[in-house]
Amino acid sequence: MRLFLRGNAMRRREFLKTTSTAAVATSFLSLSKVSFGDDVPETCTCRTHATPADAMKASAETIAYVPCIRTGTGIDLPDYLATIDVDPKSPTYGTVLHRLPMPNVGDELHHFGWNACSSCHGVEGKHRRFIVLPGIASSRIHIIDTSDPRAPKIHKVIEGEDIKSATGLSAPHTVHCLADGNIMISMLGKADGSGPGGFMLLDDEFNIAGLWTEDTGAMKFNYDYWYQPRHNVMVSSEWGAPSTVSQGFNPADVAAGKYGRNLHFWNWTERKIEQTIDLGETGQIPLEVRFHHNPDSTHGFVGAALSSTMWHFSHDDAQKKWTAEQVIAVESIEKEGWPFPVPGLITDLVLSMDDRFLYFSNWLHGDLRQYDVSDPSKPKMTGQVWLGGVLGKKTPTVKGKTLGGGPQMLQLSLDGKRLYVTNSLYTPWDEQFYPEMAKAGSYMLQIDCDTDTGGLKLNENFMIDFGAEPDGPVRAHEIRFPGGDCTSDIWV
């Protein structure tokens, strides 16, 4: 199985130190055979940013992209990518501007990313133009051209069977661009749906370039990842094998060891696990991983979904190792009809671009929280809103619709003032915990964030009701902005 050339793994800042300006331009232009330059219209908002501080000064987002999933709705049509107007000055504010259907039925569009982010800033010809949009069920990867941001179009489709044949992997999840122009995708499983999965690479022309590494070491399962070359590290988390999670949640599977509880710290240049931290019984199912945006920092957070705990990780220079500590715990709550106390189920988290505020969603309890993490080891809760959930606490009505499901996927504006949220997790789990979502569809909401002293307030003027879509209800998942966002941009 072909591994991508290790020579391309040289960190961009080291490359800049050792190469002349002319040579840099020549080298990176040779990597970028697809043109991202002259044919990008002036209206494009797909720029990258030199620093997190620069990103915070960028223009406010005016559109958002959201995948809409039909699996489990009984509607035999493809999933699609929705373009949402999030500009309060626009006459079409709070509406779906465009729907781009996929070529096939049954993809289960899930997490997605970009061909370029701020890790590529300053590289001639590299712009945040193409969306890399995988289907977790089909293993297909769709390349979407956003040169017209309000009306994206399909550029290329990589078939799932081709991916399985070339890499031996399936179920693509987290997408990050790399500073060398390539794209890396975490894969949840092997081609047959078993664990542990691995990491696949696409080149700059969106061809399958093989595996990032064949050595998965102590990794039992795979899920999310974040890399930080300044510290020669990548951190990855664990969910479960596709053959397990696709059947819905069974507590017996946890007892049988079919779900993860480990964090893996990889040597970025050598592409191997250097340290694994077992989070134990209070760290079951660690999902989303977020490093600080400041590339000099080694601090980060991961949410353990089932245990409903938040963990702070960092590098201990004195001991020359990575450490992890539990810093937040959401208590489970007894509810009539449930065979066990209801966990909060922390399913997503996001850090503000200045690394001051942490937000996370309790999908089952139904609340969304804001913490001041200026001291990462001592978070202070500064805001909370209730947006549905199984507990039935303070469930609001927005634009005449009572919210169902619970807050799930989060995206924060670059300036940290607007938090967007949808409520679908994953079809087999949606059907188990929120079966009404199949007919009611999802919501998309916007929360106003106080970035001075803290605080959250629901914006009652914005709500996308995905139950009222033209061809029937859909489930909405991850959210991205053309100008970058707080869960995909990495600085090197």
Helices and strands as residue ranges (DSSP letters): G 6-9, H 12-18, H 21-31, H 52-56, E 63-69, E 80-85, E 96-101, E 113-114, G 118-120, E 130-134, E 141-145, E 153-158, H 160-167, E 169-177, E 183-190, E 198-202, E 208-211, E 225-228, G 229-231, E 233-236, H 242-245, H 251-255, E 262-267, E 272-278, G 281-283, E 286-291, E 300-304, E 309-316, E 321-329, E 346-351, E 357-362, E 367-372, E 380-386, E 397-398, E 401-402, E 410-412, E 418-422, H 427-433, H 437-440, E 443-449, E 456-465, G 466-468, E 475-476
